[in-house]
Amino acid sequence: MELNVAALCGRKISCSCGRTHYCPIDTVEVSSGALKMLPGLIASCKAILLVADQNTYAACGKAVADLIGEKLHRTLIYQRTGMLVPNEEAVAELEAALSPDIDFVIGIGSGVINDLCKYVTFNRGMEYGIIASAPSMDGYASSGAAMIMGGMKITYATRPPKWILADVDVLRLAPLDMIRSGYGDIIGKYSSLNDWRLSALINGEYLCPEIYQLVMDTTNEIRRCAARIVEREPEAIELLTKALILIGVTLSLVETTRPGSGSEHHLSHFFEIVGLIHNEPYFLHGTDVGYSTVITAALRERLCRIESPVPCPVPEGERLKAWERVYGDYAGEIAKIQQHFGFYDRDMAPLYSEKWPQILDILRECPSAAEVQAMLDEAGYEKGGFEMLYGQQKIDDAILYAKDLKERYSVLWLWWTLFGGEGNA
């Protein structure tokens, strides 16, 4: 399958869905030796801030700095003993590094570095470019910046980078857990696409059939390359990276995260947020997404065994107590999100009964939990690793309460209506 990501960028696309799509990225280059394009991309820049962390700078920072040459005004290398978190502290460091004469920012990294550069430059009215350090997640080209502000994960509407350089010679040397993370993020699209179809049925949400099929075809292609990806074959790493960037481009094209994010991402965000709140470990984002896709597939399978939907309600008091137990001091923020969403005020049972045959048809389109697990096994995911790190209680809590972190409908809401009370018994 040929993934021509650049063809989707920088031009208006009249689509059969009735909308005109546009992604405002000038250049996407994924190839061996892609870094050599950097001088041409920064020809009009005068003073550049280079942003990296210790690991990403070690990957290619010196080579990038040499290519920037005299235009390199300042370098910010985040120093952290653990994971770099895109929070207020990290934002403040980046803001402090921006002097008035700097007119462009270049990030070297993946998810966190990209989001920090995206968030700060957007708020400053500046542009930035990103040099990918690992094929670990699908946010390189997205228009949203996933930040952790006030202890909560919030995706801010910003804009994509001006350009993306992904040098396969750098990417294939990334830590294997980051490569597996990127593969897991792609496998999660089976879940996110299913949730998109489900919400289109239940809520009348917009769905672009062409983008849906493009993401599905891309996911199937990556699924077939699992063994080659973890063997670090250059062609497979290039294909994985293009797929990850393409997903981000589709988010910009349809102006929604639906093609790339659903219930599996909500679970991933839950483990990250709860980990930060309670100072507990969590996996890389894409790794969590891969494991969580097994969980959401299992939920769909159980739902498909129901002949007719019967609500199993949860008393409000029990839900509020659970929020306090799970989210601690941030339970009030969760309540604000859901008050704004208003989903708890809706009686969905009549709609579920009316549309149950169509709901089942959609749920059955998703691969089974066993099939998803086999996809992860082929990429070398540790068997039982999810349960060993989180434990069954945290996984059960995620199934019931991860949905509350977002204003977004997914299979988790359907599960809550029909099995929520059972889970609180």
N, C-alpha and C positions, 0 to 999 in steps of 0.2 A: 504493500500500500504506500503510495507516494503522499507524504504530508507536506504540502506546500503552504507553510504557515504565512510566509510573507505575502502571498496572494490575497490573504484575508485582511491585510492591514493597509491603512492609509488611503482607502478608497471607499466610496459609497456602494453598497451592494443591495440592489433591489431584489427582494426575496419573495418567493411564492406565498409566504405567510401573510403578505400584505404590508410588511414593514420594510423600511430601508435601514440596513445595518451599517455600522461604521465603527472601526477601531482605530484610534488616532496614534498608532505607533509607526514611526518612520521606517525603522530597519529592524529586522530579525535575522540574525545569522547564527546558524548552528552547523559547525563544521570543524574539521581538524585545521588548526592554525587560524581560527576566527579572530584571535586577538590582534592579528596584523591589520585588521580593518580599523582599529581604534584611532590612529592619527587622523584619518579622513573624517571620522565621525565628530571629532572635536575641533575641526579646522576653524570654526567661527568662535570658539570659546576663548576667553582671555585668562581667567583664573579659576582653577578647578579645586574642589574639595574631594578628596578620596576617602571613602568610608569602608571600613572592614572590621572584622574581629581578629583575634589572634590566629585562629585556624584558617580563615579565608585569606588573610594576608599571606600566610605561609604557603597557601596553594598557588597563588600567582601574583601576589602584591608587588613584588620587586619588578617583575616583567611589565606589569601595568604601569607602575610609576616611571619606568624607563621610557615607555611608549608615550606617556603624557609629556615627559620632558619638562621644559621650562614653564609650561602652563600649570604645573602642579604647585598650587599655592599653599595647601595644608593637607595633612593626612590625619584622620581620626581612626585609631585602632582601639576598639572597645576591649577593655581588660576585665574578664570575668573568670571566677573559679568554676562556676557552673554554667548553666545555659544562659545566654543573653535573652532577656525578656524585653519586648517592645513596650515599655511602660513610661511613666512620666520621667523617671530618672534618665533613661536612655535618650528620650526626646530632648531633655535639657542639655545633655552632653553634645548632641548633634547641633542643637540651636547655638550653643556657645562656640562651636567650631566655625560657624558661618560668619565671616566678616563681610562688610558691605561690598567689597570689591570682588567677591566670589560670584561668578555668574553661572556655574554649572556644578552639579554634584554627580559623582560616579560611585556607585556601590559595588563592592565585591562580596558576593554572598548568595544566600538563597532566601528563605522565608522572612526571617526577622530583619536582616539588613535591608532587604528590598522594601519591606513594609515601613521601616523607619525612614528610609530615604523618600519613599512615596508620600508619607504623611507630612513630613517636615517641609519638603519642597512644595507640595500643594498649598500648604498654609502660607508659605512665603511667596507664592506666585512664581516659582522657579520651575525649571525642568531638570530631569536627572536621567542617567542611563544606568543600566545594571549589567554587570558581568557575572554570569552564573558560575558558582563554584561547585555545585552538586546538582544532579538530577533528582532532587528530593521532594519537590512539591510543585503544585500547579499554579502558584500565584504570581509567577514572574510577569505575566502580561495582563493581569486583572486590573480593574479600575478601583478596587477596594483595598484599603489598608487595614489588616487585622491587628488591632492594638489591644493592649490590656491596660485599661484606664480605670482608676478607682477600684482595682481588683477584679474588674469584669472584662470579658472579651467583647470588644465592640469593633465592628467592621465599618470604617468610615468611607464615605463616597469621596474618592479622590480622582486621579486619572492615571493611566498606565505610564510606564517610562517612555522616553523619546525613542530609545533604542535598546535592544537586548543583544548581547554578545555571549555566545555559549561555545567555548572551545572544547571540542571533544577530547583533546589531549589533556586538558585539565579535569574534565568531568569524569573520565574513566578512572582517575586516580582517587576519587572521592571515597571516604569510608564506605564500606559495603552496607552498613546499616542505613546510610543516607540513600544509597541506590535502591535498596529494598523499600525504603520509605516512599520514594517516588513511584515505584511499581505499585505499592499498596494504595497510594492516592488515586492512581488510575483505576485499579480494580474497584474502588469505591464508587465509580460512576455507574455501575450496575444498580446500585442502591439509589443514588441521587436522581438518575433518570427515571427510575420507577416512582420515586416520590413526586417528581415533576408531573408525570402522567396522572398520578393519583390526585394531586391538587387541582389539575386541570379539570378532572371529573367532578370533584367534590366542591371546589370553590370557583370554578369557571376561570381559573388562572390562565393567562396567556402561555402558549407553548408553540415554539417554532419547530415544525416537523423536520425541516432541513438541518437545523442545528442539532436537534435530538439525534438524528440518524448519523450525522458526522461524528458526534461524540461516541455513539454506540459502536460505529465501525472502528474508530480509533481504539476504543477500549478492547474490542475483540482482537485487534492486531497486536496490541501490547501483551495481551493474555497469551498469545501464541509464542511470544519471544522471551518468556520468563527465564528459561535456562540460559539463553545467550546473554541476557541482561546481567545476571549475577556472575557470569563468566567474564564480564567487562568487555565483551566484543565491541569494538569501536562502532560498527554499524548499528548494533542493538542499543548502545548508549545514546547514539545520535537520534535514533527513532524514539526512544523513551523521552529524551529531552524535548524533541519537537512535539510529541504528544502532550507533555506537560504544559508547554508554552501555548499550544493550540487551545487547550482547555481554557486557559486564562483569556485568550483572545475571544473565545465564544461568550464568555461572561460579559465582556465589553460589547460584543455585537448585539446581544439580546438585552443588555442592561439589567441583568439579574444574575444571581449566583446559581440559579437552578440547574444548569447543565452540569455543574461540578460539585454541588454541595447539597446534601439532604440529611436524613436521619443519621447516617454513618458519621457525618461531620459534627452533628450535634453531640453524639456520644464522645467523639474525639475532643471537642471543646470542653465537655463536662470533665473528662479526666484531667485535662490541663488546668482548668480553673480550680477544681476541687484540690488538685495537687498543690497549686500555689497557695490556696487558702489554708490548707492543713499541713503545708510543708512536706508533702508526700511525692514520691517519684512518679514520673509519667513518661511514656514513650515519645519518640519523634512523632510529629503530626501525622505524616502519611502512614507510619506503622500503626498508629492507633486507628486510622481510617480503615486500613486493611483488615485488622482484627475485628473492628466494629461492623464491617460489612458482613462478616459471618453471623454476628448477633442479629442484625436487622433482617438478614435472610431467614434466620430461624423464626423470627416473629412473624414474617409473612407466611411461612409454612404453617404455623399453628393457626393463624387467622383463616387460612384457606380450608381448614378442617371444620369450620363453623358452617352449619347449614343456613342459619339465620342469625343476625346480630342481636344480642341481648345485652344491654348495658350492665356493667358491674361498677356502680358509682363509688367514689371515694368521698367520705365526709370532708367538708372544707377544713374543719379543725385538724383532721389527720394530715391533710396536705400541708397546711401551714406549719405544723409541728415537724413534718419531714423536711420542709425547706430550711427551718432553723437548724435541724440536725446536720443536714448536708451542706448548706451554704453559710452557716454561722452568721457572722455580722453582716453578710451580704444578702441575707434573705429578703430584706426590704427592697433591695434593688431588683431582685427577681419579681417581687410583687408588682413593682412599678411597670416592668416590661409587660407582664401579663395583663395588668389592668388596661394598658394601652392597646394590647392586642385584642382583648375582649373574648378570647376563645372560651374561657370558662363560663361565660354567660350564655353561650349558645348550646341549645339542645340538638345534638347531631344525630340522635337515635333515629328519628323519622327519615332523615336523608340517607343514612346508612341502610335502613331497611329498603327504601325505594331503589337504591342503586346497588344493592349487594351483588347481584350477578356481574355487573360491570366492574365492581371493585375487585371481585375474585379474579376476573380475567386479567386485570392489570397486575395484581399481586403475583399471579402465576408466571408472568413474563420474566421475573427476576430469577437468576440462578439460585439453586438451593444452597443451604448452608454447607452441605457436604461438597458441592461443586466449588464454592468460594474457598473453602478450606483447602481443597486440592490445588487451587491456583496459588495460594499462599505457600503451600508445601513445596511446590515446584520452584519457588523463589527462595526457599531455605528459611522461611519463617520458623521460629522455635515453637514446637508443639507444646501447647499448654502455657506458653509464655504470658498470654493475656491474663489468664486466671491466676498464675503465680504472682504477677506483679500487683494486680488489683484486688483479687479475692471476689467471691461471689456476691457479697453484700454490696460492694461498690458497683459492680456490674448491674445488679438488680436496681440499685438507686438510679444509675444512669438511664436504664430503660424507661423508668417512670418520670424522671425529673430533668433529663438533659434537654427535653423539648422546651422547657421553661426559660432557657437561656436565649432563645431566639423568637422573633415574631414571624415564624415560618411554619406552615403546615407540613407534616410528614406522617409516615406510617406510625410514628410514636404517639401521635394524637389518637389515631384509630385504636391502637393498642390500649391507650389510657382509658378510653371510653368502654371498651369491652372487657379488659382484664385488670384495670387499675385497682379496683377494690380487692380483687384476688391477691394482687401483689402486696397489699397493705394488711392482709389478714394476719 
